[in-house]
């Protein structure tokens, strides 16, 4: 199936308060809060060339490009249909020439040869929203694309981190989002190559446990791990906090330090 063969399954939706238009399948994974959080967290470190790994239809990388016309973005997506939608989304937003889409698996990028062959020169920043649900504890979804977007196969996370390391120049930055119950595996995968790791818990309400972890790391750094203040998304009544609302509108940057 191509992106054009089943148009009734595709719609165009606004992201970051309509600043970015996304062509997305009506079923399956769709860009939301996680993507908005990553855009805000990545913006302070966005310069030069950026790779968005597991880009989906390009919500994160394309948003960074729309917010800063000086950036060059590479969207890397393994699903051929979703990668085709990402390419259409790039054109829809007038970013051809500055944003390009590559249909590739992270395993093809987890070594220097693969990264040079597919991307050329190294990047200043890599952003990614990898699948973060353990396959053993996940009830199977009837939608295989939703499974691929959300479920991490055992032993796969080091390939994502390895791909980021291979794409980054020395001292380049990695910004990603993950689940708290996968934090041990994430730190194990990061620490051989990355340092200056900063973790920011994301909580639905101030009294809740974190449901996400935003993470920053710098390639080749020896600086110690640190914790940033938590980000709370909702007021007691359920509405977004002013900061969370501004994040969803693409109006703020969320630095780790």
Secondary structure as GFF3:
##gff-version 3
##sequence-region A 1 257
A	DSSP	three_ten_helix	7	9	.	.	.	ID=ss1
A	DSSP	beta_strand	10	15	.	.	.	ID=ss2
A	DSSP	beta_strand	20	25	.	.	.	ID=ss3
A	DSSP	alpha_helix	33	43	.	.	.	ID=ss4
A	DSSP	beta_strand	49	53	.	.	.	ID=ss5
A	DSSP	alpha_helix	59	67	.	.	.	ID=ss6
A	DSSP	beta_strand	72	77	.	.	.	ID=ss7
A	DSSP	alpha_helix	80	92	.	.	.	ID=ss8
A	DSSP	beta_strand	99	103	.	.	.	ID=ss9
A	DSSP	three_ten_helix	106	109	.	.	.	ID=ss10
A	DSSP	alpha_helix	112	119	.	.	.	ID=ss11
A	DSSP	beta_strand	123	128	.	.	.	ID=ss12
A	DSSP	beta_strand	133	134	.	.	.	ID=ss13
A	DSSP	three_ten_helix	135	137	.	.	.	ID=ss14
A	DSSP	alpha_helix	144	150	.	.	.	ID=ss15
A	DSSP	beta_strand	151	152	.	.	.	ID=ss16
A	DSSP	alpha_helix	157	167	.	.	.	ID=ss17
A	DSSP	beta_strand	168	178	.	.	.	ID=ss18
A	DSSP	three_ten_helix	180	182	.	.	.	ID=ss19
A	DSSP	alpha_helix	183	191	.	.	.	ID=ss20
A	DSSP	beta_strand	194	203	.	.	.	ID=ss21
A	DSSP	beta_strand	210	219	.	.	.	ID=ss22
A	DSSP	beta_strand	226	232	.	.	.	ID=ss23
A	DSSP	alpha_helix	242	248	.	.	.	ID=ss24
###
